[in-house]
Amino acid sequence: MVEFLNLQKINSKFEGIFKNEFEMFLNNGKYILSDHVLNFEKEFAHFCGSKYCIGTSNGLDALQLIFEAYKLLGKLSVGDEVIVPANTYIASVLAIANTGLIPVLVEPEINSYNIDVKKITEKLTLKTKAIMGVHLYGQLYNVSALKNICETNNLILIEDAAQAHGAIFNGEKSGNLSDAAAFSFYPTKNLGALGDAGAVTTNNESLATVISKLRNYGRKTSFENDFKGYNCRLDELQAMFLRVKLKYLDEENEKRKSIAKIYYENIKTNKILLPECKDFNQHVFHLFVVRSDRREEFRRYLLENSIETQIHYVTPIHHQKAFKEFSSLNLPITTVLHQEVLSLPLNPSLEEREISLVVDLVSKFR
Ligand SMILES: *Cc1c(COP(=O)(O)O)cnc(C)c1O
C-alpha cells in the first residue's frame, strides 16, 4: 500500500533528537512562553526573512489575531470587506467571518487553482479594506499582481501561508510577501508540529506588538493588560519539536520538489490533468493535486491498486451549511474544481519504489 501520508514515518527520523530534547525539557520544568517559543520565533522570522514572528496556538488563530490586531490599530472595522479566494481551505474564510469582517469570495484560475487576479477588481467596493491571498497547495499566488492591486487601492495584504512554508518569490520567502502572514504547523503541513501550532510573521512593529499581547490575554506585563485578549499561545513543547524540524525544512521541500519533477516528467497520460507549476521556486508541493472528470472512478482504480489518495477539498465553502449566506453565489470554477481534484501521494518519506508505482499506475489509467 502506498499510504497518502504516514506522520509516524515523517517524524521517525527525528526520534532520537526529540527524545534528547524532551529529557532536557523535563529537567528544565519551563512549560509556557519560555526559551523554545522565544527561540523558535527568532529562528522562524530569520527563515522567512521577516522582522517579527509571534508563535500562536494554530493557523486559524494566527489569521484571526492579524484581523483583531488591525481592528485595534484602527485599520479595519467590523463590516469591512476582505477579498479571499473561493477555492481555499475553510479556515481562511472562517478567520474573516469570525472577526466580524465580510469575506468576498473570488474565483480561482482553473489550472493553478490560485485566485484569478483578473476577477478581483470587479469585486472591489468602498468597503473593501484587505485582500487575503492563499498559497494553495504550496504554490504562491500571483505575488506582484496582488501587491499592485493593494498598493493602488490602499488595501492591506494578508498572506495565508499555511501550505507554503519556504516557497520563494524573487528571493523573498512566503511570510515576507505581504503586510502580515499566518502559518499553520498542523502535523500534515510542510513544517508540522506533533500537535497544533501556528505563527504570524510581519515587518510591522506595532502590529507585532499588539499580536504578541493579544495571544496572551492582552497582557503587557504580569500585572497590566492593554487589551481584551485571548489565550492563543504557541505551546513550548510544540516549539521544541518545530525548532528541530525547521533545520530540515529546506531539505524536505527539495525532496517534495524532486518527487513532483518525477511526476511531471514521467506521468504520461491524457486522461488526467497535472497541476500547473509556474516556477519551481514558487512551489513547495504541500500537495500534488491533479484533475479528472472521472474522479471517483480514477480514485477507486488507484485504491484497488494500493494507492491511497485524498480530496482537497470535497465541499466548496459556498456550499457549506456554515456559510449558507453564500449558497446562492455563482462560482462555476470553484464548483468544478471541487468535483475534479484528487491529491496523489507526495511527501518526504515516499520511497523510490512507491513513487514509481504512482507514476506507473496513473499513466495506465484508461
Ligand atoms: C491548515 C490551514 C489553515 C489552518 O491551520 P490550523 O493550524 O489547522 O488552524 C488555514 N489556512 C489554510 C490554507 C490551511 O491549509
The ligand as an SDF file (V2000), in Angstrom:
LIG
                    3D

 15 15  0  0  0  0  0  0  0  0999 V2000
   -4.1970   24.3120    7.6570 C   0  0  0  0  0  0  0  0  0  0  0  0
   -4.6970   25.5890    7.1320 C   0  0  0  0  0  0  0  0  0  0  0  0
   -5.1990   26.5970    7.9590 C   0  0  0  0  0  0  0  0  0  0  0  0
   -5.4940   26.4220    9.4060 C   0  0  0  0  0  0  0  0  0  0  0  0
   -4.4670   25.9950   10.2040 O   0  0  0  0  0  0  0  0  0  0  0  0
   -4.7610   25.2340   11.5850 P   0  0  0  0  0  0  0  0  0  0  0  0
   -3.4280   25.1890   12.2260 O   0  0  0  0  0  0  0  0  0  0  0  0
   -5.3150   23.8980   11.2410 O   0  0  0  0  0  0  0  0  0  0  0  0
   -5.7300   26.0840   12.3480 O   0  0  0  0  0  0  0  0  0  0  0  0
   -5.5420   27.8100    7.3720 C   0  0  0  0  0  0  0  0  0  0  0  0
   -5.4370   28.0000    6.0560 N   0  0  0  0  0  0  0  0  0  0  0  0
   -5.0080   27.0440    5.2140 C   0  0  0  0  0  0  0  0  0  0  0  0
   -4.9070   27.3240    3.7510 C   0  0  0  0  0  0  0  0  0  0  0  0
   -4.6380   25.8030    5.7210 C   0  0  0  0  0  0  0  0  0  0  0  0
   -4.2210   24.8410    4.8860 O   0  0  0  0  0  0  0  0  0  0  0  0
  1  2  1  0
  2  3  1  0
  2 14  2  0
  3  4  1  0
  3 10  2  0
  4  5  1  0
  5  6  1  0
  6  7  2  0
  6  8  1  0
  6  9  1  0
 10 11  1  0
 11 12  2  0
 12 13  1  0
 12 14  1  0
 14 15  1  0
M  END
$$$$
